[in-house]
Amino acid sequence: MEETNYMPLIIAAIIILLPVIWFIATYNILVRLRNFCKESWSGIDTELKRRYDLIPNLVETVKGYAAHERETLQHVVEARNRAIASNGTPAEQARDENAFVGTLKSLFAVVENYPDLKASQNFLKLQQELANTEDRIQAARRFYNANVRDLNTRIEVIPSNLVASMFNFQKQEYFEIESPFERIAPKVQI
């Protein structure tokens, strides 16, 4: 009976299979991370649409009290329309969103001049819903940016960057606040 040694064949198979398994696993991780980025971006999109739906109600409520503040209200509506129409990169959309948030601040400055409006139940409810929506947008931004960070890290680090470059995986942009004033915590004085 002839004795055959399979050990070199097994070692050769392992040497060939391990890189193939690593390659497939790395590719699948990159695809999964890219899909997480797309999914989390759709979460931001959903919350932004919620905000856009609330704004016309808020503007109409304010119009009833502040008819002569038409210019401020018009700016809010125009900024909202620009933000809705923005379908560019996250950086481009963030720019439009930042402009929109700026007009909302001017709207709330107008509201400060109308004590009856500030006490209106309709306005208070809309303002509360808008604040809730802003919190949800921030949570969606954090989730999206975390997914972008994970994908970008995988694309940049060795050895997964080899697979990423072979299949043309692209780094994603963060959804960031442009205004340095919005990054500073507000001072509250009582």
BADO-237439 format. One line per field, with one value per residue: residue number from 1; residue in three letters; chain; x, y, z of N, C-alpha, C in turn. Coordinates in nm, 2 decimals, padded with zeros to 4 digits. Example, Ala and Ser with C-alpha at 12.3 -4.5 7.8 and 13.67 -1.06 7.14 Angstrom:
<dotors>
bator = 1/2
fimar = ala/ser
loke = A/A
n.c1 = 01.32/01.28
n.c2 = -00.57/-00.22
n.c3 = 00.78/00.71
ca.c1 = 01.23/01.37
ca.c2 = -00.45/-00.11
ca.c3 = 00.78/00.71
c.c1 = 01.32/01.29
c.c2 = -00.33/00.00
c.c3 = 00.78/00.79
</dotors>
This chain:
<dotors>
bator = 1/2/3/4/5/6/7/8/9/10/11/12/13/14/15/16/17/18/19/20/21/22/23/24/25/26/27/28/29/30/31/32/33/34/35/36/37/38/39/40/41/42/43/44/45/46/47/48/49/50/51/52/53/54/55/56/57/58/59/60/61/62/63/64/65/66/67/68/69/70/71/72/73/74/75/76/77/78/79/80/81/82/83/84/85/86/87/88/89/90/91/92/93/94/95/96/97/98/99/100/101/102/103/104/105/106/107/108/109/110/111/112/113/114/115/116/117/118/119/120/121/122/123/124/125/126/127/128/129/130/131/132/133/134/135/136/137/138/139/140/141/142/143/144/145/146/147/148/149/150/151/152/153/154/155/156/157/158/159/160/161/162/163/164/165/166/167/168/169/170/171/172/173/174/175/176/177/178/179/180/181/182/183/184/185/186/187/188/189/190
fimar = met/glu/glu/thr/asn/tyr/met/pro/leu/ile/ile/ala/ala/ile/ile/ile/leu/leu/pro/val/ile/trp/phe/ile/ala/thr/tyr/asn/ile/leu/val/arg/leu/arg/asn/phe/cys/lys/glu/ser/trp/ser/gly/ile/asp/thr/glu/leu/lys/arg/arg/tyr/asp/leu/ile/pro/asn/leu/val/glu/thr/val/lys/gly/tyr/ala/ala/his/glu/arg/glu/thr/leu/gln/his/val/val/glu/ala/arg/asn/arg/ala/ile/ala/ser/asn/gly/thr/pro/ala/glu/gln/ala/arg/asp/glu/asn/ala/phe/val/gly/thr/leu/lys/ser/leu/phe/ala/val/val/glu/asn/tyr/pro/asp/leu/lys/ala/ser/gln/asn/phe/leu/lys/leu/gln/gln/glu/leu/ala/asn/thr/glu/asp/arg/ile/gln/ala/ala/arg/arg/phe/tyr/asn/ala/asn/val/arg/asp/leu/asn/thr/arg/ile/glu/val/ile/pro/ser/asn/leu/val/ala/ser/met/phe/asn/phe/gln/lys/gln/glu/tyr/phe/glu/ile/glu/ser/pro/phe/glu/arg/ile/ala/pro/lys/val/gln/ile
loke = A/A/A/A/A/A/A/A/A/A/A/A/A/A/A/A/A/A/A/A/A/A/A/A/A/A/A/A/A/A/A/A/A/A/A/A/A/A/A/A/A/A/A/A/A/A/A/A/A/A/A/A/A/A/A/A/A/A/A/A/A/A/A/A/A/A/A/A/A/A/A/A/A/A/A/A/A/A/A/A/A/A/A/A/A/A/A/A/A/A/A/A/A/A/A/A/A/A/A/A/A/A/A/A/A/A/A/A/A/A/A/A/A/A/A/A/A/A/A/A/A/A/A/A/A/A/A/A/A/A/A/A/A/A/A/A/A/A/A/A/A/A/A/A/A/A/A/A/A/A/A/A/A/A/A/A/A/A/A/A/A/A/A/A/A/A/A/A/A/A/A/A/A/A/A/A/A/A/A/A/A/A/A/A/A/A/A/A/A/A
n.c1 = 00.08/00.05/00.17/00.05/00.13/-00.06/-00.03/00.13/-00.04/-00.27/-00.17/-00.10/-00.36/-00.47/-00.31/-00.39/-00.67/-00.72/-00.64/-00.84/-01.08/-01.05/-01.04/-01.30/-01.46/-01.38/-01.46/-01.74/-01.79/-01.73/-01.93/-02.15/-02.11/-02.13/-02.39/-02.51/-02.45/-02.61/-02.86/-02.88/-02.86/-03.10/-03.26/-03.20/-03.31/-03.58/-03.64/-03.59/-03.78/-04.00/-03.96/-03.99/-04.26/-04.38/-04.31/-04.47/-04.71/-04.64/-04.55/-04.79/-04.94/-04.79/-04.82/-05.08/-05.06/-04.86/-04.87/-04.74/-04.47/-04.39/-04.17/-03.97/-04.11/-04.14/-03.87/-03.82/-03.99/-03.88/-03.62/-03.68/-03.79/-03.56/-03.40/-03.56/-03.54/-03.28/-03.07/-02.81/-02.47/-02.40/-02.26/-02.34/-02.61/-02.61/-02.53/-02.75/-02.94/-02.83/-02.86/-03.14/-03.20/-03.10/-03.28/-03.50/-03.43/-03.45/-03.73/-03.82/-03.72/-03.89/-04.12/-04.08/-04.16/-04.43/-04.63/-04.89/-04.89/-04.68/-04.80/-05.01/-05.18/-05.17/-04.94/-04.75/-04.76/-04.68/-04.42/-04.31/-04.32/-04.15/-03.91/-03.88/-03.85/-03.61/-03.43/-03.45/-03.35/-03.08/-03.01/-03.03/-02.83/-02.60/-02.60/-02.57/-02.33/-02.16/-02.17/-02.06/-01.80/-01.71/-01.71/-01.54/-01.30/-01.25/-01.20/-00.97/-00.77/-00.50/-00.52/-00.75/-00.79/-00.69/-00.88/-01.09/-00.99/-00.97/-01.23/-01.33/-01.45/-01.58/-01.50/-01.73/-01.91/-01.93/-02.22/-02.23/-02.23/-02.20/-02.17/-01.98/-02.09/-02.31/-02.20/-02.12/-02.22/-02.52/-02.54/-02.71/-02.90/-03.03
n.c2 = -00.12/00.21/00.51/00.83/01.17/01.42/01.67/01.89/01.96/02.04/02.26/02.43/02.48/02.62/02.84/02.96/02.98/03.14/03.42/03.47/03.44/03.65/03.86/03.85/03.89/04.14/04.30/04.26/04.38/04.65/04.70/04.67/04.88/05.10/05.08/05.12/05.39/05.50/05.43/05.57/05.83/05.85/05.85/06.11/06.26/06.20/06.32/06.58/06.63/06.61/06.84/07.04/07.01/07.10/07.37/07.54/07.55/07.67/07.92/08.02/08.04/08.24/08.45/08.54/08.69/08.86/09.04/09.25/09.17/09.05/09.03/08.89/08.65/08.57/08.52/08.30/08.11/08.11/08.01/07.76/07.64/07.64/07.46/07.23/07.18/07.11/06.87/06.79/06.70/06.59/06.80/07.03/07.02/07.05/07.32/07.45/07.38/07.50/07.77/07.78/07.72/07.95/08.14/08.05/08.12/08.40/08.42/08.33/08.54/08.74/08.65/08.69/08.95/08.95/08.89/08.77/08.58/08.41/08.29/08.15/07.84/07.69/07.79/07.73/07.45/07.39/07.50/07.33/07.08/07.14/07.18/06.92/06.79/06.90/06.79/06.53/06.54/06.61/06.37/06.19/06.30/06.25/05.97/05.92/06.05/05.89/05.65/05.73/05.79/05.53/05.40/05.56/05.52/05.25/05.26/05.40/05.27/05.03/04.69/04.70/04.91/04.84/04.66/04.84/05.04/04.88/04.83/05.08/05.22/05.50/05.78/05.92/06.22/06.42/06.53/06.84/07.12/07.44/07.70/07.86/07.97/07.82/07.60/07.67/07.65/07.80/08.09/08.12/08.35/08.45
n.c3 = 00.00/-00.09/00.05/00.06/00.08/00.18/00.30/00.18/-00.02/00.12/00.26/00.05/-00.05/00.17/00.17/-00.07/-00.04/00.19/00.13/-00.07/00.07/00.26/00.08/-00.04/00.20/00.28/00.06/00.08/00.33/00.26/00.07/00.24/00.42/00.25/00.17/00.42/00.45/00.24/00.33/00.58/00.49/00.36/00.59/00.69/00.49/00.51/00.76/00.70/00.51/00.67/00.83/00.63/00.57/00.81/00.82/00.64/00.78/01.02/00.92/00.82/01.05/01.19/01.00/01.04/01.27/01.22/00.99/00.87/00.86/00.63/00.46/00.60/00.63/00.37/00.30/00.46/00.34/00.08/00.13/00.23/00.00/-00.16/-00.01/-00.02/-00.30/-00.33/-00.43/-00.44/-00.35/-00.01/00.11/-00.05/00.00/00.27/00.29/00.18/00.37/00.60/00.54/00.53/00.80/00.92/00.83/00.96/01.22/01.21/01.17/01.42/01.57/01.49/01.60/01.87/01.91/01.93/02.17/02.20/02.00/02.08/02.29/02.17/02.13/01.89/01.77/01.96/01.96/01.70/01.71/01.90/01.77/01.56/01.70/01.80/01.55/01.46/01.65/01.58/01.32/01.38/01.51/01.30/01.13/01.29/01.29/01.01/00.96/01.12/00.99/00.74/00.84/00.91/00.66/00.51/00.66/00.62/00.35/00.34/00.50/00.53/00.48/00.34/00.17/-00.07/-00.19/-00.20/-00.38/-00.61/-00.68/-00.71/-00.49/-00.34/-00.12/00.11/00.16/00.46/00.64/00.73/00.97/00.86/00.97/01.21/01.43/01.49/01.60/01.85/02.19/02.30/02.51/02.81/02.98/03.28
ca.c1 = 00.00/00.13/00.13/00.07/00.14/-00.15/00.01/00.17/-00.17/-00.36/-00.10/-00.12/-00.50/-00.49/-00.24/-00.47/-00.81/-00.72/-00.65/-00.96/-01.18/-01.03/-01.08/-01.45/-01.51/-01.35/-01.55/-01.87/-01.79/-01.73/-02.06/-02.24/-02.09/-02.18/-02.54/-02.55/-02.45/-02.73/-02.98/-02.88/-02.89/-03.25/-03.32/-03.19/-03.40/-03.71/-03.66/-03.59/-03.92/-04.09/-03.94/-04.05/-04.40/-04.42/-04.28/-04.58/-04.81/-04.58/-04.55/-04.93/-04.98/-04.73/-04.88/-05.21/-05.03/-04.75/-04.89/-04.64/-04.34/-04.40/-04.04/-03.91/-04.18/-04.10/-03.73/-03.83/-04.05/-03.78/-03.51/-03.74/-03.80/-03.43/-03.36/-03.63/-03.50/-03.14/-03.04/-02.67/-02.39/-02.43/-02.20/-02.43/-02.74/-02.59/-02.52/-02.89/-03.01/-02.78/-02.93/-03.28/-03.20/-03.08/-03.41/-03.59/-03.40/-03.51/-03.87/-03.84/-03.70/-04.01/-04.22/-04.06/-04.23/-04.58/-04.66/-05.01/-04.85/-04.60/-04.89/-05.10/-05.16/-05.13/-04.80/-04.66/-04.76/-04.59/-04.29/-04.26/-04.30/-04.03/-03.79/-03.86/-03.79/-03.47/-03.36/-03.45/-03.25/-02.95/-02.98/-03.01/-02.70/-02.50/-02.60/-02.52/-02.18/-02.09/-02.16/-01.96/-01.67/-01.67/-01.68/-01.41/-01.19/-01.22/-01.15/-00.83/-00.68/-00.44/-00.51/-00.88/-00.79/-00.66/-01.00/-01.17/-00.95/-00.99/-01.37/-01.37/-01.53/-01.55/-01.52/-01.85/-01.90/-02.00/-02.32/-02.17/-02.28/-02.09/-02.16/-01.91/-02.17/-02.40/-02.13/-02.10/-02.33/-02.58/-02.54/-02.84/-02.89/-03.16
ca.c2 = 00.00/00.33/00.62/00.96/01.28/01.53/01.79/02.00/02.00/02.11/02.39/02.51/02.52/02.72/02.96/03.02/03.02/03.25/03.56/03.48/03.46/03.78/03.95/03.85/03.95/04.29/04.36/04.26/04.49/04.78/04.71/04.69/05.02/05.19/05.07/05.19/05.54/05.54/05.42/05.67/05.95/05.85/05.90/06.26/06.31/06.18/06.42/06.71/06.65/06.64/06.98/07.12/07.00/07.18/07.51/07.62/07.57/07.77/08.05/08.06/08.09/08.37/08.55/08.59/08.79/08.95/09.06/09.35/09.11/08.97/09.00/08.78/08.52/08.54/08.47/08.16/08.03/08.09/07.92/07.63/07.59/07.61/07.34/07.12/07.15/07.07/06.73/06.77/06.63/06.63/06.94/07.12/07.02/07.11/07.46/07.50/07.36/07.60/07.89/07.76/07.73/08.09/08.21/08.02/08.20/08.53/08.40/08.33/08.67/08.82/08.60/08.76/09.08/08.92/08.80/08.68/08.47/08.32/08.22/08.07/07.70/07.64/07.82/07.65/07.31/07.38/07.52/07.21/06.98/07.18/07.15/06.78/06.75/06.94/06.69/06.41/06.57/06.60/06.23/06.13/06.35/06.18/05.83/05.92/06.08/05.77/05.55/05.78/05.77/05.39/05.36/05.63/05.46/05.12/05.29/05.45/05.18/04.91/04.65/04.71/05.02/04.77/04.62/04.96/05.10/04.79/04.84/05.22/05.27/05.64/05.83/05.99/06.35/06.44/06.63/06.92/07.25/07.53/07.82/07.83/08.02/07.72/07.50/07.72/07.64/07.93/08.14/08.14/08.44/08.46
ca.c3 = 00.00/-00.11/00.14/00.00/00.18/00.14/00.37/00.09/-00.09/00.22/00.29/-00.07/-00.05/00.27/00.12/-00.18/00.01/00.29/00.07/-00.14/00.17/00.31/-00.03/-00.04/00.32/00.27/-00.04/00.14/00.43/00.20/00.02/00.35/00.47/00.15/00.18/00.55/00.42/00.16/00.42/00.68/00.42/00.34/00.72/00.70/00.39/00.57/00.86/00.63/00.45/00.79/00.86/00.52/00.59/00.92/00.80/00.59/00.89/01.11/00.86/00.81/01.19/01.21/00.91/01.10/01.37/01.18/00.85/00.81/00.86/00.51/00.40/00.67/00.60/00.23/00.30/00.51/00.23/-00.03/00.18/00.24/-00.13/-00.21/00.06/-00.08/-00.43/-00.32/-00.44/-00.47/-00.26/00.12/00.14/-00.11/00.07/00.40/00.27/00.17/00.50/00.69/00.50/00.58/00.95/00.94/00.81/01.07/01.34/01.19/01.20/01.57/01.62/01.47/01.70/02.00/01.91/01.94/02.29/02.18/01.91/02.16/02.38/02.09/02.14/01.76/01.74/02.06/01.92/01.58/01.75/01.97/01.66/01.48/01.78/01.79/01.42/01.46/01.73/01.49/01.21/01.44/01.54/01.17/01.09/01.36/01.24/00.88/00.97/01.18/00.88/00.65/00.90/00.90/00.52/00.47/00.73/00.55/00.22/00.36/00.58/00.46/00.34/00.27/00.06/-00.20/-00.25/-00.23/-00.51/-00.72/-00.72/-00.72/-00.38/-00.32/00.01/00.11/00.23/00.58/00.64/00.84/00.99/00.81/01.05/01.34/01.54/01.53/01.67/01.99/02.27/02.33/02.65/02.86/03.09/03.35
c.c1 = 00.09/00.08/00.16/00.06/00.05/-00.12/00.05/00.04/-00.26/-00.30/-00.12/-00.27/-00.53/-00.43/-00.32/-00.61/-00.81/-00.73/-00.79/-01.08/-01.17/-01.08/-01.24/-01.51/-01.49/-01.44/-01.69/-01.89/-01.80/-01.87/-02.16/-02.23/-02.15/-02.33/-02.59/-02.55/-02.57/-02.85/-02.99/-02.90/-03.04/-03.32/-03.31/-03.29/-03.54/-03.74/-03.66/-03.73/-04.02/-04.08/-04.01/-04.20/-04.46/-04.41/-04.40/-04.69/-04.76/-04.59/-04.70/-04.98/-04.92/-04.79/-05.01/-05.18/-04.94/-04.76/-04.78/-04.50/-04.33/-04.27/-03.97/-03.98/-04.15/-03.96/-03.74/-03.88/-03.95/-03.67/-03.56/-03.74/-03.67/-03.38/-03.43/-03.58/-03.35/-03.13/-02.90/-02.60/-02.43/-02.37/-02.29/-02.56/-02.73/-02.59/-02.66/-02.97/-02.96/-02.85/-03.08/-03.29/-03.18/-03.20/-03.51/-03.56/-03.45/-03.66/-03.90/-03.81/-03.82/-04.12/-04.21/-04.13/-04.38/-04.61/-04.79/-04.98/-04.77/-04.69/-05.00/-05.07/-05.12/-04.98/-04.71/-04.65/-04.67/-04.45/-04.23/-04.23/-04.17/-03.90/-03.77/-03.80/-03.65/-03.38/-03.35/-03.35/-03.11/-02.91/-02.95/-02.87/-02.59/-02.49/-02.54/-02.37/-02.10/-02.07/-02.06/-01.82/-01.62/-01.64/-01.55/-01.29/-01.15/-01.16/-01.00/-00.73/-00.63/-00.48/-00.65/-00.89/-00.75/-00.79/-01.09/-01.12/-00.97/-01.14/-01.42/-01.47/-01.49/-01.58/-01.65/-01.82/-01.98/-02.11/-02.29/-02.24/-02.16/-02.07/-02.09/-01.99/-02.27/-02.33/-02.11/-02.23/-02.39/-02.56/-02.68/-02.83/-03.03/-03.16
c.c2 = 00.12/00.45/00.75/01.07/01.40/01.66/01.90/02.05/02.08/02.25/02.48/02.56/02.63/02.85/03.03/03.06/03.13/03.39/03.57/03.51/03.60/03.88/03.96/03.92/04.10/04.36/04.37/04.36/04.63/04.80/04.74/04.83/05.12/05.20/05.14/05.34/05.58/05.53/05.53/05.81/05.96/05.89/06.05/06.32/06.30/06.29/06.56/06.74/06.68/06.79/07.07/07.12/07.09/07.33/07.59/07.65/07.67/07.91/08.10/08.11/08.22/08.48/08.62/08.70/08.90/08.98/09.15/09.29/09.02/08.94/08.89/08.64/08.48/08.47/08.32/08.07/08.00/08.00/07.78/07.57/07.56/07.48/07.22/07.08/07.10/06.92/06.70/06.68/06.67/06.77/07.05/07.13/07.08/07.26/07.52/07.49/07.46/07.73/07.89/07.78/07.88/08.17/08.18/08.10/08.34/08.53/08.40/08.46/08.76/08.78/08.66/08.89/09.07/08.83/08.71/08.56/08.36/08.23/08.13/07.92/07.64/07.67/07.74/07.50/07.30/07.40/07.40/07.10/07.01/07.15/07.00/06.73/06.79/06.84/06.56/06.42/06.55/06.45/06.16/06.17/06.27/06.04/05.83/05.95/05.96/05.67/05.60/05.76/05.63/05.35/05.43/05.57/05.33/05.15/05.33/05.36/05.07/04.79/04.66/04.82/04.95/04.72/04.74/05.03/05.01/04.81/04.98/05.26/05.41/05.68/05.92/06.13/06.35/06.54/06.72/07.06/07.34/07.65/07.79/07.88/07.91/07.61/07.54/07.70/07.78/07.96/08.17/08.23/08.46/08.58
c.c3 = 00.00/-00.02/00.07/00.10/00.12/00.21/00.28/00.02/00.00/00.25/00.17/-00.08/00.05/00.22/00.01/-00.13/00.11/00.23/-00.01/-00.04/00.23/00.20/-00.04/00.08/00.32/00.17/00.02/00.25/00.37/00.13/00.13/00.40/00.38/00.15/00.31/00.53/00.34/00.25/00.52/00.61/00.39/00.47/00.73/00.61/00.44/00.67/00.80/00.57/00.56/00.83/00.76/00.53/00.70/00.90/00.74/00.70/00.99/01.05/00.85/00.95/01.22/01.13/00.97/01.20/01.32/01.03/00.79/00.81/00.73/00.45/00.47/00.64/00.46/00.22/00.36/00.40/00.12/00.01/00.19/00.10/-00.19/-00.14/00.01/-00.22/-00.44/-00.33/-00.47/-00.37/-00.11/00.16/00.08/-00.04/00.21/00.40/00.26/00.30/00.60/00.67/00.55/00.73/00.99/00.93/00.92/01.20/01.33/01.21/01.35/01.63/01.60/01.57/01.83/02.02/01.93/02.05/02.27/02.10/01.99/02.25/02.30/02.10/02.00/01.74/01.83/02.01/01.79/01.62/01.82/01.87/01.58/01.57/01.79/01.66/01.41/01.54/01.65/01.38/01.26/01.47/01.40/01.11/01.16/01.31/01.10/00.88/01.03/01.07/00.77/00.71/00.89/00.76/00.48/00.54/00.66/00.42/00.23/00.42/00.49/00.54/00.27/00.16/-00.07/-00.27/-00.29/-00.36/-00.63/-00.77/-00.71/-00.61/-00.35/-00.17/00.00/00.19/00.36/00.56/00.76/00.85/00.94/00.90/01.18/01.45/01.59/01.61/01.82/02.06/02.31/02.48/02.69/02.98/03.15/03.44
</dotors>
